[in-house]
Amino acid sequence: MDRLRLVAAPALFLLAVTVGVVVLQSHRHASTPTKPRVVKRTPAPATPRLYRVHAGDTFAGVAAKTHVPLPRLRALNPSVTPSVLFIGEKIRLR
């Protein structure tokens, strides 16, 4: 029984101190107003207006490289035949 008291007394003391610290910390954080965080966004890099066709390029490949959807690429370049691209030909991207 004495051994139990020797162990229980410090354990209860530590428990009481821990509970007290948690209560004080929660009260301190609840009463402290926080500033709204401002997030600065960097603008996305502008896509070039034109793309010069290289050997082996396809319309789908150009769309993937430039992140321009294929239907938009076709709409911007109605005079270009998607299956026949010439090296050095310029394709509108926007």
N, C-alpha and C positions, 0 to 999 in steps of 0.2 A: 504494500500500500504506500509506504514511504517513497519507494522508487517511482511509482506512478505519479505522485505529487511532484517529485523532482523534475520529471519530464513534462507533466501537464502544465505546470505553472509558467515556464518559459514559452511553451507552445501557445497558450492562451494569450500571453502578453504580446507575442509576435502577431497573432491573429488580430488582436485589438488595434495594434499600431497600423497594420496593413489596411484594415477597414477604415481607420481614421484618415490615412493618406489618400485612399481612393475617394472618399467623400470630399475631402478638401480639394483635390485635383479636379473632380467633376464640377464642383461649385465654382472654382476659379475659371475653368474653361467656359462654363455656361454664362458667366457674367462679363467676360471679356468680349467686346464687340470685334468682329473681324472685318477687315477691309475687303471689298470685292476684288478679286484678282483680275487684272487686265491682261488679256492675251493679245499680243501683237502678231498679226498674221502677215507673212511675207507674200506678196502677190506671186501668182504662178507665172513662170516664164512664158512670155508671149511666143506663140507658134509663128514660124516664118510664114510669109504669104505664099511663097512658091517653093516647089520642090523640083530639083533637077534629076531626071531619070538616069540611073546608072545601069550598067550591064546586069542582067538577071532580075531587075525589078519587075514586080507585077503590081497591079492596082491594089490587090489585097495586101501585098507586102508593104507598099507605100502607106496604106491606111494604118497598118499595125505600127510601122516605124514612127509615124507622125501623130498617132493617137487621134486621127480624124476618122469618124465612122465612114464605112465604105459607101453607103447611100449618099452621104453628104459630099463625098469626093466625086461621085458620079454626077451629082446635081451641079457642082461647081465647074465641072469640066465636060459639058455635053458634047463638045466637038471631038473629044478624045475617045478612041476606041479602046476599051479596057484590055482587049486581048492583043492589041498591037501598040506597044509602047516603043518609042525610039530613044536611043541613048542621047542625052542632052536635052530632050524635050522637057519643057517646064509645065508642071501641073499646079493648078491653084489649090491652096489648102484652106483659105478663108476669104 
